[in-house]
Amino acid sequence: IHAYASYHARSVIPELPIAKGIGGLNKFLTSWNLHLQTIYYYYAVVVTAFALITKAERSILITIRDYVFGALVFPIGTYVSLVFWSMYNFDRNIIYPPVMDDYVPVIINHAWHTAVAVFPIMEILFITHHDYPTRLKSYAALFSFKLAYLIWILYIGLYHNLWVYPFLKKISNTVFVVFILVSVAIDAGFFEIGYRLGKTKTSQVE
C-alpha cells in the first residue's frame, strides 16, 4: 500500500501543483513518513522471514528493526495522521485545499494520512518487539529526524520563498516557536504511548 501510494504520488499525478518547485513532494512530512514506512516494512518482512528460517530469536537485524519502529515509525506515523486530520477538519485549506481532490483519489489520501497510523498501531498491538529501544536512544533518533525536516522546510521557505505550509509564513516568530514546541510535545506523547505499550507486551511474553 505504501509503495503504491508513493508511486501514485510521483507517477500518476506529476502535475499536482504542490509537487512543483524545489523538493517536489519531498517538501512534505507526509512524503518523508511514507518513505520511512515503505523502507521499514520491506526491511521488517525480510528480517522477520530470515529470523523464522534461521530460528534466531535475537540478532542485530531484529534490534535495528525494533529500534526504527519504536523510535521513528510509530511516533511519526501517528503524528502525521493526527495532525493532518485535525487540521483538515478544522480548516482543510490550511493543509489540504479542495483542489487536491482533483488529483488525489480518496483512497490514496487515506494511504498517505490514515494507513500510516493504522499499520503501526496494529503492529504494536499484535506484534512483540523484544528489543524495544530505550528512551534516550529513541528520542535522539526521533528529534534528529524532526530537526532535519524543520531545517529543510526553513531552508525552502527562507531561501526560496516557498513555504510548504502557507500558514507558517503568516504567523509570528513567537507563534512559530509555540507551534514547534507543541509539535515536539505531540511527538513525545506518541513515543511514550508506543514505548509503554511495547514494553508491556515484551514483559508479558518474557
Short mmCIF file of the C-alpha atoms (twelve columns), coordinates in Angstrom:
data_MODEL
# 
_entry.id   MODEL 
# 
loop_
_atom_site.group_PDB 
_atom_site.id 
_atom_site.type_symbol 
_atom_site.label_atom_id 
_atom_site.label_alt_id 
_atom_site.label_comp_id 
_atom_site.label_asym_id 
_atom_site.label_seq_id 
_atom_site.Cartn_x 
_atom_site.Cartn_y 
_atom_site.Cartn_z 
_atom_site.pdbx_PDB_model_num 
ATOM 1   C CA . ILE A 1   0.000   0.000   0.000   1 
ATOM 2   C CA . HIS A 2   2.761   2.430   0.933   1 
ATOM 3   C CA . ALA A 3   4.738   1.657   -2.208  1 
ATOM 4   C CA . TYR A 4   1.677   2.113   -4.414  1 
ATOM 5   C CA . ALA A 5   0.761   5.381   -2.696  1 
ATOM 6   C CA . SER A 6   4.285   6.652   -3.278  1 
ATOM 7   C CA . TYR A 7   4.202   5.510   -6.900  1 
ATOM 8   C CA . HIS A 8   0.835   7.194   -7.441  1 
ATOM 9   C CA . ALA A 9   2.126   10.430  -5.956  1 
ATOM 10  C CA . ARG A 10  5.134   10.541  -8.262  1 
ATOM 11  C CA . SER A 11  3.986   8.894   -11.470 1 
ATOM 12  C CA . VAL A 12  0.229   9.203   -11.805 1 
ATOM 13  C CA . ILE A 13  -0.168  12.784  -10.605 1 
ATOM 14  C CA . PRO A 14  3.001   14.580  -11.760 1 
ATOM 15  C CA . GLU A 15  1.024   17.766  -12.389 1 
ATOM 16  C CA . LEU A 16  -0.021  18.109  -8.756  1 
ATOM 17  C CA . PRO A 17  0.523   21.828  -8.005  1 
ATOM 18  C CA . ILE A 18  2.296   21.225  -4.714  1 
ATOM 19  C CA . ALA A 19  4.693   18.806  -6.404  1 
ATOM 20  C CA . LYS A 20  6.274   21.599  -8.414  1 
ATOM 21  C CA . GLY A 21  9.279   23.606  -7.312  1 
ATOM 22  C CA . ILE A 22  12.265  22.646  -5.200  1 
ATOM 23  C CA . GLY A 23  11.993  19.325  -3.433  1 
ATOM 24  C CA . GLY A 24  8.861   18.195  -5.245  1 
ATOM 25  C CA . LEU A 25  6.636   16.166  -2.940  1 
ATOM 26  C CA . ASN A 26  9.600   15.713  -0.620  1 
ATOM 27  C CA . LYS A 27  8.787   19.107  0.821   1 
ATOM 28  C CA . PHE A 28  6.157   17.434  2.962   1 
ATOM 29  C CA . LEU A 29  6.454   15.429  6.160   1 
ATOM 30  C CA . THR A 30  3.848   13.097  4.669   1 
ATOM 31  C CA . SER A 31  6.348   12.085  1.979   1 
ATOM 32  C CA . TRP A 32  9.193   11.662  4.457   1 
ATOM 33  C CA . ASN A 33  6.964   9.458   6.570   1 
ATOM 34  C CA . LEU A 34  5.766   7.449   3.569   1 
ATOM 35  C CA . HIS A 35  9.355   6.758   2.507   1 
ATOM 36  C CA . LEU A 36  10.275  5.818   6.071   1 
ATOM 37  C CA . GLN A 37  7.425   3.349   6.440   1 
ATOM 38  C CA . THR A 38  7.882   1.834   2.986   1 
ATOM 39  C CA . ILE A 39  11.552  1.110   3.669   1 
ATOM 40  C CA . TYR A 40  10.785  -0.120  7.180   1 
ATOM 41  C CA . TYR A 41  8.093   -2.596  6.161   1 
ATOM 42  C CA . TYR A 42  10.184  -4.032  3.340   1 
ATOM 43  C CA . TYR A 43  13.061  -4.407  5.782   1 
ATOM 44  C CA . ALA A 44  10.843  -5.870  8.529   1 
ATOM 45  C CA . VAL A 45  9.430   -8.535  6.214   1 
ATOM 46  C CA . VAL A 46  12.903  -9.633  5.097   1 
ATOM 47  C CA . VAL A 47  14.342  -9.636  8.630   1 
ATOM 48  C CA . THR A 48  11.352  -11.456 10.126  1 
ATOM 49  C CA . ALA A 49  11.459  -14.091 7.390   1 
ATOM 50  C CA . PHE A 50  15.202  -14.531 7.936   1 
ATOM 51  C CA . ALA A 51  14.661  -14.908 11.694  1 
ATOM 52  C CA . LEU A 52  11.991  -17.558 11.149  1 
ATOM 53  C CA . ILE A 53  14.158  -19.505 8.735   1 
ATOM 54  C CA . THR A 54  17.265  -19.382 10.942  1 
ATOM 55  C CA . LYS A 55  15.252  -19.612 14.185  1 
ATOM 56  C CA . ALA A 56  17.250  -16.724 15.577  1 
ATOM 57  C CA . GLU A 57  15.431  -15.089 18.478  1 
ATOM 58  C CA . ARG A 58  17.893  -12.199 18.727  1 
ATOM 59  C CA . SER A 59  20.122  -10.545 16.140  1 
ATOM 60  C CA . ILE A 60  21.407  -7.115  15.211  1 
ATOM 61  C CA . LEU A 61  18.936  -7.112  12.304  1 
ATOM 62  C CA . ILE A 62  15.996  -7.545  14.682  1 
ATOM 63  C CA . THR A 63  17.417  -4.901  17.013  1 
ATOM 64  C CA . ILE A 64  17.565  -2.416  14.116  1 
ATOM 65  C CA . ARG A 65  14.006  -3.337  13.097  1 
ATOM 66  C CA . ASP A 66  12.663  -2.748  16.580  1 
ATOM 67  C CA . TYR A 67  14.684  0.440   17.035  1 
ATOM 68  C CA . VAL A 68  13.401  2.032   13.830  1 
ATOM 69  C CA . PHE A 69  9.838   1.041   14.654  1 
ATOM 70  C CA . GLY A 70  9.861   2.310   18.230  1 
ATOM 71  C CA . ALA A 71  11.854  5.488   17.684  1 
ATOM 72  C CA . LEU A 72  10.502  6.594   14.300  1 
ATOM 73  C CA . VAL A 73  7.761   4.587   12.605  1 
ATOM 74  C CA . PHE A 74  5.205   4.567   15.419  1 
ATOM 75  C CA . PRO A 75  5.537   8.152   16.745  1 
ATOM 76  C CA . ILE A 76  5.944   9.824   13.347  1 
ATOM 77  C CA . GLY A 77  3.190   7.819   11.658  1 
ATOM 78  C CA . THR A 78  0.669   8.586   14.381  1 
ATOM 79  C CA . TYR A 79  1.785   12.229  14.489  1 
ATOM 80  C CA . VAL A 80  1.294   12.712  10.750  1 
ATOM 81  C CA . SER A 81  -2.173  11.185  10.864  1 
ATOM 82  C CA . LEU A 82  -3.388  13.085  13.942  1 
ATOM 83  C CA . VAL A 83  -2.063  16.483  12.858  1 
ATOM 84  C CA . PHE A 84  -3.284  16.120  9.280   1 
ATOM 85  C CA . TRP A 85  -6.833  15.092  10.125  1 
ATOM 86  C CA . SER A 86  -7.097  17.597  12.965  1 
ATOM 87  C CA . MET A 87  -6.123  20.471  10.693  1 
ATOM 88  C CA . TYR A 88  -8.185  19.043  7.829   1 
ATOM 89  C CA . ASN A 89  -11.347 19.047  9.933   1 
ATOM 90  C CA . PHE A 90  -10.595 22.455  11.417  1 
ATOM 91  C CA . ASP A 91  -9.931  24.132  8.058   1 
ATOM 92  C CA . ARG A 92  -8.754  21.943  5.203   1 
ATOM 93  C CA . ASN A 93  -7.464  24.954  3.272   1 
ATOM 94  C CA . ILE A 94  -4.642  25.141  5.789   1 
ATOM 95  C CA . ILE A 95  -3.182  21.809  4.822   1 
ATOM 96  C CA . TYR A 96  -5.148  20.105  2.018   1 
ATOM 97  C CA . PRO A 97  -7.197  22.512  -0.138  1 
ATOM 98  C CA . PRO A 98  -10.192 21.216  -2.152  1 
ATOM 99  C CA . VAL A 99  -8.204  21.399  -5.422  1 
ATOM 100 C CA . MET A 100 -6.274  18.361  -4.190  1 
ATOM 101 C CA . ASP A 101 -9.391  16.250  -4.695  1 
ATOM 102 C CA . ASP A 102 -8.981  16.703  -8.454  1 
ATOM 103 C CA . TYR A 103 -5.618  14.942  -8.338  1 
ATOM 104 C CA . VAL A 104 -5.709  12.571  -5.371  1 
ATOM 105 C CA . PRO A 105 -8.329  9.810   -5.008  1 
ATOM 106 C CA . VAL A 106 -9.774  9.423   -1.517  1 
ATOM 107 C CA . ILE A 107 -8.156  6.015   -1.085  1 
ATOM 108 C CA . ILE A 108 -4.695  7.468   -1.807  1 
ATOM 109 C CA . ASN A 109 -5.287  10.261  0.680   1 
ATOM 110 C CA . HIS A 110 -6.102  7.650   3.312   1 
ATOM 111 C CA . ALA A 111 -2.980  5.705   2.346   1 
ATOM 112 C CA . TRP A 112 -0.977  8.875   2.925   1 
ATOM 113 C CA . HIS A 113 -2.631  10.039  6.120   1 
ATOM 114 C CA . THR A 114 -4.608  7.197   7.724   1 
ATOM 115 C CA . ALA A 115 -2.890  3.890   6.961   1 
ATOM 116 C CA . VAL A 116 0.399   5.364   8.207   1 
ATOM 117 C CA . ALA A 117 -1.089  5.357   11.713  1 
ATOM 118 C CA . VAL A 118 -3.312  2.273   11.462  1 
ATOM 119 C CA . PHE A 119 -0.495  -0.102  10.477  1 
ATOM 120 C CA . PRO A 120 1.903   0.917   13.297  1 
ATOM 121 C CA . ILE A 121 -0.943  0.762   15.838  1 
ATOM 122 C CA . MET A 122 -1.902  -2.725  14.654  1 
ATOM 123 C CA . GLU A 123 1.741   -3.763  14.775  1 
ATOM 124 C CA . ILE A 124 2.317   -2.543  18.305  1 
ATOM 125 C CA . LEU A 125 -0.873  -4.255  19.500  1 
ATOM 126 C CA . PHE A 126 -0.281  -7.633  17.877  1 
ATOM 127 C CA . ILE A 127 3.487   -7.993  17.369  1 
ATOM 128 C CA . THR A 128 6.036   -8.170  20.180  1 
ATOM 129 C CA . HIS A 129 9.230   -6.161  19.736  1 
ATOM 130 C CA . HIS A 130 11.694  -7.799  22.109  1 
ATOM 131 C CA . ASP A 131 14.408  -5.194  21.543  1 
ATOM 132 C CA . TYR A 132 12.250  -2.101  22.033  1 
ATOM 133 C CA . PRO A 133 14.659  0.868   22.168  1 
ATOM 134 C CA . THR A 134 15.465  2.899   25.268  1 
ATOM 135 C CA . ARG A 135 14.025  6.374   25.732  1 
ATOM 136 C CA . LEU A 136 17.379  8.104   25.298  1 
ATOM 137 C CA . LYS A 137 18.236  6.422   22.004  1 
ATOM 138 C CA . SER A 138 14.687  6.791   20.743  1 
ATOM 139 C CA . TYR A 139 14.395  10.496  21.477  1 
ATOM 140 C CA . ALA A 140 17.796  11.065  19.871  1 
ATOM 141 C CA . ALA A 141 16.597  9.463   16.629  1 
ATOM 142 C CA . LEU A 142 13.111  10.979  16.717  1 
ATOM 143 C CA . PHE A 143 14.182  14.554  17.334  1 
ATOM 144 C CA . SER A 144 17.084  14.298  14.881  1 
ATOM 145 C CA . PHE A 145 14.593  13.239  12.210  1 
ATOM 146 C CA . LYS A 146 12.224  16.092  13.018  1 
ATOM 147 C CA . LEU A 147 15.084  18.616  13.290  1 
ATOM 148 C CA . ALA A 148 16.305  17.593  9.834   1 
ATOM 149 C CA . TYR A 149 12.804  18.162  8.456   1 
ATOM 150 C CA . LEU A 150 12.486  21.527  10.233  1 
ATOM 151 C CA . ILE A 151 15.808  22.709  8.781   1 
ATOM 152 C CA . TRP A 152 14.657  21.527  5.339   1 
ATOM 153 C CA . ILE A 153 11.369  23.443  5.333   1 
ATOM 154 C CA . LEU A 154 13.007  26.566  6.786   1 
ATOM 155 C CA . TYR A 155 15.635  26.439  4.061   1 
ATOM 156 C CA . ILE A 156 12.962  26.174  1.377   1 
ATOM 157 C CA . GLY A 157 10.903  28.946  2.963   1 
ATOM 158 C CA . LEU A 158 13.660  31.426  3.768   1 
ATOM 159 C CA . TYR A 159 15.914  30.943  0.740   1 
ATOM 160 C CA . HIS A 160 13.375  30.045  -1.933  1 
ATOM 161 C CA . ASN A 161 10.303  31.836  -0.583  1 
ATOM 162 C CA . LEU A 162 8.341   28.607  -0.900  1 
ATOM 163 C CA . TRP A 163 6.566   27.772  2.324   1 
ATOM 164 C CA . VAL A 164 5.478   24.139  2.474   1 
ATOM 165 C CA . TYR A 165 2.598   25.048  4.738   1 
ATOM 166 C CA . PRO A 166 1.414   28.607  3.899   1 
ATOM 167 C CA . PHE A 167 0.290   29.379  7.444   1 
ATOM 168 C CA . LEU A 168 3.928   29.246  8.596   1 
ATOM 169 C CA . LYS A 169 4.642   32.373  6.552   1 
ATOM 170 C CA . LYS A 170 1.813   34.289  8.192   1 
ATOM 171 C CA . ILE A 171 2.390   33.512  11.867  1 
ATOM 172 C CA . SER A 172 4.738   35.487  14.128  1 
ATOM 173 C CA . ASN A 173 8.043   34.134  15.388  1 
ATOM 174 C CA . THR A 174 6.530   33.606  18.829  1 
ATOM 175 C CA . VAL A 175 3.624   31.584  17.467  1 
ATOM 176 C CA . PHE A 176 6.049   29.626  15.300  1 
ATOM 177 C CA . VAL A 177 8.104   28.672  18.359  1 
ATOM 178 C CA . VAL A 178 4.934   27.655  20.192  1 
ATOM 179 C CA . PHE A 179 3.888   25.566  17.180  1 
ATOM 180 C CA . ILE A 180 7.234   23.760  17.184  1 
ATOM 181 C CA . LEU A 181 7.085   23.128  20.931  1 
ATOM 182 C CA . VAL A 182 3.550   21.734  20.661  1 
ATOM 183 C CA . SER A 183 4.691   19.513  17.785  1 
ATOM 184 C CA . VAL A 184 7.570   18.226  19.891  1 
ATOM 185 C CA . ALA A 185 5.190   17.537  22.781  1 
ATOM 186 C CA . ILE A 186 2.865   15.564  20.486  1 
ATOM 187 C CA . ASP A 187 5.831   13.578  19.139  1 
ATOM 188 C CA . ALA A 188 6.966   12.791  22.664  1 
ATOM 189 C CA . GLY A 189 3.447   11.841  23.683  1 
ATOM 190 C CA . PHE A 190 3.073   9.349   20.863  1 
ATOM 191 C CA . PHE A 191 6.510   7.920   21.559  1 
ATOM 192 C CA . GLU A 192 5.606   7.392   25.218  1 
ATOM 193 C CA . ILE A 193 2.394   5.624   24.241  1 
ATOM 194 C CA . GLY A 194 4.314   3.323   21.927  1 
ATOM 195 C CA . TYR A 195 7.093   2.816   24.464  1 
ATOM 196 C CA . ARG A 196 4.731   1.809   27.262  1 
ATOM 197 C CA . LEU A 197 2.706   -0.497  25.024  1 
ATOM 198 C CA . GLY A 198 5.854   -2.060  23.602  1 
ATOM 199 C CA . LYS A 199 7.447   -2.634  26.999  1 
ATOM 200 C CA . THR A 200 4.185   -4.030  28.405  1 
ATOM 201 C CA . LYS A 201 3.889   -6.584  25.614  1 
ATOM 202 C CA . THR A 202 7.533   -7.590  25.979  1 
ATOM 203 C CA . SER A 203 7.209   -8.143  29.736  1 
ATOM 204 C CA . GLN A 204 4.038   -10.194 29.234  1 
ATOM 205 C CA . VAL A 205 5.794   -12.512 26.779  1 
ATOM 206 C CA . GLU A 206 9.058   -12.794 28.667  1 
# 
